[in-house]
Amino acid sequence: MGRQPFLSDKFWIKRIVNKAEFQYWPCKDPKILQPAIEICDGKDFLKHYGEFAESLGFQAKYQVFVDSGNWNQYPAKFITLNIDKNGSIAKA
């Protein structure tokens, strides 16, 4: 018997970080990351994103990273952010 179709219970948004805007990377401090994603996408969007995901029993997530032209020599550190129903970073 074949594999059953599977739909993930996560929504993902990808954002590329400008490393020059951070003192260090990877940054996991929600006090720094929260305002950064609010500037990028807006507080209202984050709240709606979190509410929408929760209403469906899904998880709202961001993946943030520094892009690289050469992933073999400079692999980027991915940070996963969980967004709660209030549009806040739940854990980084």
JOCOR-V380459 format. One record per residue. N is the residue number from 1. D_LAST is the distance of its C-alpha to the last C-alpha in Angstrom with 1 decimal. Layout:
# JOCOR-V380459
n=N d_last=D_LAST
n=N d_last=D_LAST
This chain:
# JOCOR-V380459
n=1 d_last=39.0
n=2 d_last=36.3
n=3 d_last=32.6
n=4 d_last=31.7
n=5 d_last=29.8
n=6 d_last=26.1
n=7 d_last=24.0
n=8 d_last=20.2
n=9 d_last=18.6
n=10 d_last=15.7
n=11 d_last=15.9
n=12 d_last=14.3
n=13 d_last=14.5
n=14 d_last=14.5
n=15 d_last=14.5
n=16 d_last=16.0
n=17 d_last=15.0
n=18 d_last=18.0
n=19 d_last=17.4
n=20 d_last=20.1
n=21 d_last=18.1
n=22 d_last=15.7
n=23 d_last=17.1
n=24 d_last=15.1
n=25 d_last=13.1
n=26 d_last=10.7
n=27 d_last=8.9
n=28 d_last=5.5
n=29 d_last=7.1
n=30 d_last=6.6
n=31 d_last=10.4
n=32 d_last=10.9
n=33 d_last=8.8
n=34 d_last=10.1
n=35 d_last=13.6
n=36 d_last=13.4
n=37 d_last=12.7
n=38 d_last=15.2
n=39 d_last=17.7
n=40 d_last=17.3
n=41 d_last=17.6
n=42 d_last=18.6
n=43 d_last=17.7
n=44 d_last=20.2
n=45 d_last=18.9
n=46 d_last=15.3
n=47 d_last=17.1
n=48 d_last=19.5
n=49 d_last=17.0
n=50 d_last=15.2
n=51 d_last=18.7
n=52 d_last=20.2
n=53 d_last=17.8
n=54 d_last=18.2
n=55 d_last=21.9
n=56 d_last=22.2
n=57 d_last=20.2
n=58 d_last=17.6
n=59 d_last=13.8
n=60 d_last=12.6
n=61 d_last=10.1
n=62 d_last=9.7
n=63 d_last=10.1
n=64 d_last=10.5
n=65 d_last=12.8
n=66 d_last=15.9
n=67 d_last=19.0
n=68 d_last=21.7
n=69 d_last=25.4
n=70 d_last=25.7
n=71 d_last=23.0
n=72 d_last=25.3
n=73 d_last=25.4
n=74 d_last=22.1
n=75 d_last=19.4
n=76 d_last=16.3
n=77 d_last=12.9
n=78 d_last=10.7
n=79 d_last=7.0
n=80 d_last=6.2
n=81 d_last=4.9
n=82 d_last=6.8
n=83 d_last=9.4
n=84 d_last=11.7
n=85 d_last=15.5
n=86 d_last=15.6
n=87 d_last=13.6
n=88 d_last=10.7
n=89 d_last=7.0
n=90 d_last=7.0
n=91 d_last=3.8
n=92 d_last=0.0
